């Protein structure tokens, strides 16, 4: 029976899937995101960038699946970036960069883009692929200097797209969103359901094979 494999180390994505009734197999992709984005060129549409990255992450783990006994699977790859002032921002990686990001987005709105790719893999071979992106507008609060510095000190915003979370500490500083909340967390359930259907798998199939309830 078909199993879902999540090509991501993100605990937030795993938590979303678990809360939605599915316990996926986790395989961490090691693609060079900066290299792939660079190869697309500076003129690439932001939506294409996140979608191509999601596709690359999903494809990267496929060769090792059969050896692990995973012979009938759907692999889900995702990539999230924040679009503000026409520029894409991923994980800041340092307090200094995260502080600059918040200086640019505090009290403003930006669009969180998440690329999604679903690959149906049988006996190590990719037989069907479906990919797309979601876009959700995020309205940010204007945190006080003390609050922002305390948030940066936690380390959370350094390793998440756009230097914020919706489902954890960063949620204090998000006024509202327009779009799919799960997509902002990192994996959009409505879009993934649609992509699963395109490759011939339903949510109920996954509930039967990897249910957490």
Rosetta silent file (secondary structure, phi, psi, omega in degrees, C-alpha in Angstrom):
SEQUENCE: XXXXXXXXXXXXXXXXXXXXXXXXXXXXXXXXXXXXXXXXXXXXXXXXXXXXXXXXXXXXXXXXXXXXXXXXXXXXXXXXXXXXXXXXXXXXXXXXXXXXXXXXXXXXXXXXXXXXXXXXXXXXXXXXXXXXXXXXXXXXXXXXXXXXXXXXXXXXXXXXXXXXXXXXXXXXXXXXXXXXXXXXXXXXXXXXXXXXXXXXXXXXXXXXXXXXX
SCORE:     score description
SCORE:     0.000 S_00000001
   1 L     0.000  150.689 -174.715    0.000    0.000    0.000 S_00000001
   2 L   -66.848  132.957  176.246    1.099    3.531   -0.767 S_00000001
   3 E  -114.428  150.345  176.351    3.114    5.335    1.900 S_00000001
   4 E   -96.192  131.290  176.627    3.828    9.047    2.169 S_00000001
   5 E  -116.282  124.366  179.037    7.459   10.117    2.437 S_00000001
   6 E   -95.281  117.072 -178.526    8.202   13.655    3.567 S_00000001
   7 L   -88.828   63.429 -175.128   11.406   14.987    1.995 S_00000001
   8 L  -161.855  145.159  174.407   12.053   17.495    4.760 S_00000001
   9 L   -91.979    1.906 -174.098   13.659   17.806    8.172 S_00000001
  10 L   -67.002  117.603  175.786   11.087   20.424    9.188 S_00000001
  11 H   -67.126  -26.750  179.013    9.393   19.528   12.481 S_00000001
  12 H   -68.202  -42.926  178.189    6.611   21.988   11.625 S_00000001
  13 H   -64.181  -42.043  178.263    5.753   20.155    8.393 S_00000001
  14 H   -61.924  -40.798 -179.713    5.815   16.837   10.200 S_00000001
  15 H   -64.252  -39.300  178.414    3.541   18.245   12.903 S_00000001
  16 H   -61.683  -45.721 -179.208    1.018   19.474   10.313 S_00000001
  17 H   -65.811  -41.914  178.479    0.836   16.018    8.705 S_00000001
  18 H   -61.867  -43.409  179.448    0.566   14.263   12.063 S_00000001
  19 H   -64.486  -25.528  179.675   -2.242   16.616   13.131 S_00000001
  20 L   -91.213    9.190  171.687   -3.973   15.790    9.832 S_00000001
  21 L    95.162   10.775 -177.472   -3.892   12.081   10.607 S_00000001
  22 E  -127.129  131.644  175.660   -0.826   10.890    8.705 S_00000001
  23 L  -107.469   96.189 -175.074    2.510    9.729   10.102 S_00000001
  24 L   -77.888  160.581  165.569    4.919    9.985    7.162 S_00000001
  25 E   -78.193  135.683 -178.167    8.284    8.399    6.678 S_00000001
  26 E  -106.920  127.148  173.036   10.863   11.214    6.881 S_00000001
  27 L  -131.462  125.683 -173.321   13.833   11.410    4.555 S_00000001
  28 L   -88.951  125.864  177.923   15.924   14.584    4.609 S_00000001
  29 L   -82.018  144.295 -179.270   16.903   16.109    1.284 S_00000001
  30 L  -118.429   32.793 -177.191   20.371   17.583    0.957 S_00000001
  31 L   -69.991  153.295  176.148   20.035   19.706   -2.158 S_00000001
  32 L   -87.184   97.071 -174.462   21.999   22.929   -2.547 S_00000001
  33 H   -63.708  -41.534 -178.806   19.143   25.431   -2.569 S_00000001
  34 H   -63.821  -39.112  179.887   21.310   28.442   -3.372 S_00000001
  35 H   -64.702  -45.492 -179.258   22.877   26.668   -6.355 S_00000001
  36 H   -63.850  -45.438  179.175   19.522   25.633   -7.801 S_00000001
  37 H   -62.906  -37.966  178.980   18.030   29.100   -7.333 S_00000001
  38 H   -65.357  -36.818  179.535   21.152   30.628   -8.899 S_00000001
  39 H   -67.042  -25.795  178.121   20.882   28.391  -11.942 S_00000001
  40 H   -72.369  -24.144  177.292   17.353   29.671  -12.539 S_00000001
  41 L    91.209  157.666 -177.278   18.759   33.178  -12.890 S_00000001
  42 L   -66.021  -19.902 -179.067   17.736   36.527  -11.392 S_00000001
  43 L   -89.343    1.310 -178.083   14.801   36.883  -13.762 S_00000001
  44 L   -66.230  139.137  177.835   13.051   33.700  -12.635 S_00000001
  45 L   -63.450  138.690 -179.633    9.525   34.174  -11.325 S_00000001
  46 H   -54.506  -39.060 -179.947    9.383   33.757   -7.525 S_00000001
  47 H   -63.031  -35.922  178.801    6.650   31.119   -7.888 S_00000001
  48 H   -69.566  -39.326 -178.486    8.896   29.112  -10.189 S_00000001
  49 H   -58.115  -52.101 -176.898   11.839   29.301   -7.805 S_00000001
  50 H   -67.640  -32.299  179.978    9.989   27.760   -4.856 S_00000001
  51 H   -71.991  -42.878  178.070    8.334   25.134   -7.062 S_00000001
  52 H   -63.593  -39.071  177.345   11.593   24.050   -8.705 S_00000001
  53 H   -64.143  -39.997  177.027   13.229   23.811   -5.284 S_00000001
  54 H   -63.138  -41.159  178.462   10.370   21.634   -4.025 S_00000001
  55 H   -63.340  -41.334 -179.528   10.761   19.387   -7.065 S_00000001
  56 H   -65.703  -39.713  179.508   14.507   19.092   -6.503 S_00000001
  57 H   -65.021  -41.642  178.772   14.046   18.167   -2.853 S_00000001
  58 H   -65.612  -45.604 -176.681   11.548   15.450   -3.698 S_00000001
  59 H   -65.993  -31.750 -173.888   13.662   14.011   -6.514 S_00000001
  60 H   -63.466  -31.351 -176.609   16.852   13.986   -4.442 S_00000001
  61 H   -91.511   -9.517 -175.271   15.642   11.324   -2.014 S_00000001
  62 H   -58.335  -44.108 -175.803   14.079    8.980   -4.593 S_00000001
  63 L   -56.835  -27.249 -177.273   17.200    6.879   -5.349 S_00000001
  64 L   -92.881   -1.528 -173.789   17.431    5.566   -1.793 S_00000001
  65 L   -68.589  -48.206 -176.522   13.791    4.602   -1.291 S_00000001
  66 H   -60.514  -38.163 -179.825   13.776    1.102   -2.780 S_00000001
  67 H   -64.547  -24.149  178.243   16.829    0.106   -0.743 S_00000001
  68 H   -90.457    7.042 -179.643   14.863    1.053    2.380 S_00000001
  69 L    79.909   12.209  179.087   12.001   -1.210    1.332 S_00000001
  70 L   -95.755   92.550 -170.854    9.811    1.725    0.282 S_00000001
  71 L  -104.518  -11.905  177.948    8.529    0.432   -3.037 S_00000001
  72 E  -140.143   94.439 -172.615    5.136    2.155   -3.390 S_00000001
  73 E  -138.150  162.989  164.063    5.281    5.724   -2.146 S_00000001
  74 E  -117.490  124.612  178.801    4.353    9.321   -2.733 S_00000001
  75 E   -97.114  131.994  178.124    7.189   11.705   -1.966 S_00000001
  76 E  -114.385  121.598  175.137    6.269   15.225   -0.883 S_00000001
  77 E  -116.542  143.294 -178.656    8.821   18.014   -1.229 S_00000001
  78 E  -138.876  154.120  172.286    8.245   21.626   -0.163 S_00000001
  79 E  -149.056  129.934 -178.389   10.081   24.924   -0.164 S_00000001
  80 E  -117.773  139.961  174.839    8.959   28.176    1.444 S_00000001
  81 E  -147.460  150.998 -179.494   10.230   31.712    0.921 S_00000001
  82 E   -98.617  128.183  178.876    8.911   35.156    1.813 S_00000001
  83 E  -101.289  115.405  178.475    8.377   37.626   -1.009 S_00000001
  84 E  -141.691  131.284 -177.572    8.725   41.242    0.063 S_00000001
  85 L    55.259   36.480  176.373    9.518   44.245   -2.121 S_00000001
  86 L    76.795    6.081 -177.722    9.955   41.888   -5.066 S_00000001
  87 E  -120.851  137.754  178.594   12.731   39.882   -3.399 S_00000001
  88 E   -85.552  138.435  178.048   12.613   36.319   -2.091 S_00000001
  89 E  -128.923  128.351  175.886   13.899   35.599    1.395 S_00000001
  90 L  -100.154 -136.919  179.532   14.569   32.172    2.834 S_00000001
  91 E   -75.763  129.243 -177.640   16.133   31.274    6.175 S_00000001
  92 L   -68.991  -36.687  174.905   18.189   34.199    7.510 S_00000001
  93 L    81.357  -19.742  179.314   20.758   31.990    9.229 S_00000001
  94 L  -146.512  158.438  179.361   22.054   34.707   11.576 S_00000001
  95 H   -62.751  -39.751 -177.808   20.698   37.193   14.087 S_00000001
  96 H   -61.804  -46.279  179.969   21.979   40.121   12.036 S_00000001
  97 H   -66.256  -43.537  179.927   20.177   39.032    8.881 S_00000001
  98 H   -61.511  -37.816  178.590   16.987   38.196   10.787 S_00000001
  99 H   -63.881  -41.901  177.736   17.049   41.628   12.428 S_00000001
 100 H   -64.923  -38.654  178.666   17.311   43.305    9.003 S_00000001
 101 H   -60.669  -45.918 -178.459   14.444   41.183    7.709 S_00000001
 102 H   -67.656  -30.773  175.996   12.211   42.272   10.565 S_00000001
 103 H   -63.662  -31.718 -178.634   13.174   45.903   10.032 S_00000001
 104 H   -82.148  -28.656 -172.206   11.879   45.535    6.474 S_00000001
 105 H  -110.867  -10.941  179.825    8.645   43.690    7.232 S_00000001
 106 L   -60.237  130.381 -179.872    7.478   44.952   10.651 S_00000001
 107 L    74.394    9.213 -177.709    4.112   46.654   10.352 S_00000001
 108 L  -124.464 -176.287  176.721    3.842   45.607    6.704 S_00000001
 109 E  -119.928  149.428  177.402    2.508   42.757    4.588 S_00000001
 110 E  -147.653  167.657 -177.321    4.399   40.190    2.548 S_00000001
 111 E  -110.956  122.949  176.580    3.589   37.029    0.619 S_00000001
 112 E   -90.209  114.787  178.532    4.707   33.622    1.830 S_00000001
 113 E  -100.492  133.140  176.908    5.225   31.384   -1.202 S_00000001
 114 E  -129.578  116.776  174.441    5.440   27.626   -0.747 S_00000001
 115 E   -82.062  141.658  179.785    6.326   25.307   -3.594 S_00000001
 116 E  -130.339  138.317  174.461    4.926   21.782   -3.379 S_00000001
 117 E  -137.152  132.810  175.920    5.851   18.678   -5.352 S_00000001
 118 E  -120.190  124.570  178.775    4.317   15.216   -5.113 S_00000001
 119 E  -118.041  126.780  172.529    6.035   12.289   -6.844 S_00000001
 120 E   -88.263  122.681 -175.437    4.522    8.812   -7.158 S_00000001
 121 E  -123.289  122.367  178.889    7.383    6.346   -6.980 S_00000001
 122 E  -119.802  123.147  179.519    7.031    2.632   -7.733 S_00000001
 123 L    49.840   42.809  175.827   10.006    0.291   -7.278 S_00000001
 124 L    81.476    0.098 -178.362   12.396    3.227   -7.314 S_00000001
 125 E  -110.842  132.813  175.866   10.968    4.750  -10.497 S_00000001
 126 E   -76.188  117.462 -176.322    9.136    8.066  -10.675 S_00000001
 127 E  -105.850  -26.210  177.157    5.898    7.313  -12.506 S_00000001
 128 E  -148.884  146.189 -179.586    3.869   10.495  -11.946 S_00000001
 129 E  -136.423  138.187  173.408    4.660   14.031  -10.822 S_00000001
 130 E  -139.492  132.899 -179.505    2.449   16.941   -9.813 S_00000001
 131 E  -144.924  155.028  179.757    3.685   20.289   -8.552 S_00000001
 132 E  -170.432 -178.134  178.578    2.359   23.773   -7.823 S_00000001
 133 E  -133.758  159.911  172.750    2.724   26.602   -5.330 S_00000001
 134 E  -119.037  155.927 -179.951    0.577   28.380   -2.789 S_00000001
 135 E  -136.479  124.368 -178.546    0.654   32.068   -1.889 S_00000001
 136 E  -129.947  128.499  179.099   -0.526   33.502    1.418 S_00000001
 137 E   -82.494  128.457 -179.385   -0.410   37.154    2.433 S_00000001
 138 E  -113.315  126.734  177.890    0.989   37.675    5.927 S_00000001
 139 E  -102.176  115.142 -174.695    0.320   40.895    7.838 S_00000001
 140 E   -92.336  146.002  172.304    3.060   41.508   10.383 S_00000001
 141 L   -78.044  176.985  177.087    2.832   43.374   13.666 S_00000001
 142 L  -114.967   83.991 -174.529    5.385   45.963   14.702 S_00000001
 143 L   -65.035  151.074  175.874    7.049   44.345   17.727 S_00000001
 144 L   -66.191  161.941  178.841    8.807   46.466   20.312 S_00000001
 145 H   -58.632  -42.236 -179.874   12.591   46.459   20.317 S_00000001
 146 H   -63.104  -44.839 -179.592   12.630   44.385   23.509 S_00000001
 147 H   -64.598  -43.270 -178.496   10.198   41.816   22.103 S_00000001
 148 H   -64.690  -44.638  179.938   12.049   41.542   18.813 S_00000001
 149 H   -63.974  -37.199  177.228   15.435   41.131   20.466 S_00000001
 150 H   -66.112  -39.272  178.062   14.008   38.495   22.794 S_00000001
 151 H   -64.984  -45.794  178.799   12.519   36.672   19.807 S_00000001
 152 H   -60.482  -36.783 -178.018   15.805   36.793   17.906 S_00000001
 153 H   -66.844  -22.119  178.348   17.611   35.478   20.992 S_00000001
 154 H   -70.184  -21.497 -177.638   15.483   32.317   20.968 S_00000001
 155 L    86.050  -13.055 -176.909   17.080   31.324   17.669 S_00000001
 156 H   -58.016  -49.172 -174.322   13.726   30.363   16.156 S_00000001
 157 H   -69.718  -11.370 -177.188   13.597   32.966   13.366 S_00000001
 158 H   -71.753  -28.030 -172.197   17.107   32.128   12.169 S_00000001
 159 H  -115.705   22.206  178.309   16.128   28.760   10.694 S_00000001
 160 L  -129.863  148.312 -177.666   12.701   29.438    9.199 S_00000001
 161 E   -59.077  130.954  178.093   11.675   31.035    5.923 S_00000001
 162 L    77.892    1.386  177.818   11.074   34.744    6.266 S_00000001
 163 L    66.086   30.559  176.937   12.428   34.804    9.847 S_00000001
 164 L  -153.194  160.411  169.947    9.045   34.076   11.420 S_00000001
 165 L  -124.603  158.396  173.692    6.668   31.285   12.355 S_00000001
 166 L   -99.574  -32.107 -170.325    2.894   31.255   12.554 S_00000001
 167 L   -98.791    4.903 -178.132    2.532   28.206   14.788 S_00000001
 168 L  -137.837 -139.122 -173.864    5.140   28.971   17.425 S_00000001
 169 H   -59.450  -36.007 -178.628    6.831   31.976   19.039 S_00000001
 170 H   -66.429  -16.361  179.917    6.536   34.146   15.940 S_00000001
 171 H   -59.908  -23.193  176.710    2.754   33.875   16.058 S_00000001
 172 H   -62.904  -23.410 -171.587    2.723   36.727   18.567 S_00000001
 173 H  -112.876   19.331  174.431    3.855   39.049   15.785 S_00000001
 174 E  -113.041  115.412 -176.874    1.486   38.037   12.971 S_00000001
 175 E   -72.256  -44.680  178.784   -1.641   40.196   12.867 S_00000001
 176 E  -168.947  167.540  174.363   -3.512   38.117   10.301 S_00000001
 177 E  -131.655  158.326  174.883   -3.110   36.082    7.135 S_00000001
 178 E  -124.116   99.357 -177.956   -4.997   35.849    3.880 S_00000001
 179 L   141.090 -156.743 -173.800   -4.820   32.301    2.592 S_00000001
 180 L   -85.242  116.695 -179.692   -4.039   28.802    3.825 S_00000001
 181 H   -60.667  -39.884 -177.333   -2.575   28.688    7.375 S_00000001
 182 H   -64.771  -30.142  177.351   -0.964   25.272    6.871 S_00000001
 183 H   -66.086  -36.923  177.867    0.924   26.601    3.857 S_00000001
 184 H   -66.187  -34.144  178.108    2.467   29.333    6.025 S_00000001
 185 H   -70.284  -25.132  174.496    3.598   26.638    8.454 S_00000001
 186 L   138.702  -16.471  178.136    5.317   24.932    5.533 S_00000001
 187 L  -147.896  113.751 -174.821    3.021   22.414    3.858 S_00000001
 188 L   -82.478  108.849 -176.615   -0.382   23.368    2.482 S_00000001
 189 H   -59.913  -44.446  179.669   -2.832   20.538    3.104 S_00000001
 190 H   -60.051  -41.618 -179.700   -5.450   21.646    0.528 S_00000001
 191 H   -70.717  -41.332  178.536   -2.833   21.886   -2.221 S_00000001
 192 H   -62.045  -39.395  177.068   -1.121   18.632   -1.246 S_00000001
 193 H   -58.676  -43.534  179.101   -4.490   16.870   -1.332 S_00000001
 194 H   -64.024  -42.810 -179.314   -5.021   18.140   -4.889 S_00000001
 195 H   -67.900  -37.345  175.636   -1.529   17.087   -5.967 S_00000001
 196 H   -59.488  -43.864  179.843   -1.983   13.643   -4.406 S_00000001
 197 H   -62.385  -33.769  179.488   -5.165   13.175   -6.417 S_00000001
 198 H   -67.326  -25.667  178.945   -3.277   14.096   -9.599 S_00000001
 199 L  -101.771    9.622  172.508   -0.862   11.225   -9.021 S_00000001
 200 L    89.865   24.039 -179.450   -3.631    8.787   -8.133 S_00000001
 201 L  -128.247  139.718  179.311   -3.575    8.797   -4.315 S_00000001
 202 L  -109.309  163.214  175.774   -6.273    9.979   -1.912 S_00000001
 203 H   -60.909  -40.427 -179.387   -6.086   11.194    1.665 S_00000001
 204 H   -64.447  -29.921  173.795   -8.129    8.190    2.747 S_00000001
 205 H   -59.698  -44.485 -178.520   -5.491    5.911    1.157 S_00000001
 206 H   -69.633  -36.952  176.295   -2.898    7.460    3.448 S_00000001
 207 H   -59.901  -35.533 -178.751   -5.175    7.220    6.467 S_00000001
 208 H   -71.555  -30.466 -173.924   -5.460    3.475    5.838 S_00000001
 209 H  -101.618  -29.469 -174.799   -1.688    2.957    5.635 S_00000001
 210 H  -136.184   33.788 -175.419   -0.127    5.569    7.928 S_00000001
 211 E   -69.744  144.421  174.584   -2.884    6.769   10.197 S_00000001
 212 L  -100.144    3.587  178.871   -2.043    8.189   13.619 S_00000001
 213 L  -121.667    0.000    0.000   -5.581    7.602   14.901 S_00000001
